Amino acid sequence: MDRACRTQLMAETAGTPRIMSDEEAEPAHRQFGNANQARHSFEMLADIIQEEEPGFSTENPR
């Protein structure tokens, strides 16, 4: 959670978001736009959070 908060603060400090051009969006979509890749990335991060914050998923139900 701490890492996620730091990342969010860094993103907000970077300034105003901008719209990606089509030339930028196409390779980003190829790299991150696949649902299976997104699920895999989420599961890896969820495992890290569970290791660093035992009980997190049971303490904070949705």
HUGI-V652648 format. One line per field, one symbol per residue. phi: phi as a letter, one per 40 degrees, with the letter a starting at -180 (. if undefined). A space follows every 50 residues. Layout:
# HUGI-V652648
phi: ???
This chain:
# HUGI-V652648
phi: .dcccccccccccchccbcccdcccccccccbcccccccccccccccccc ccbdgdcccbcc
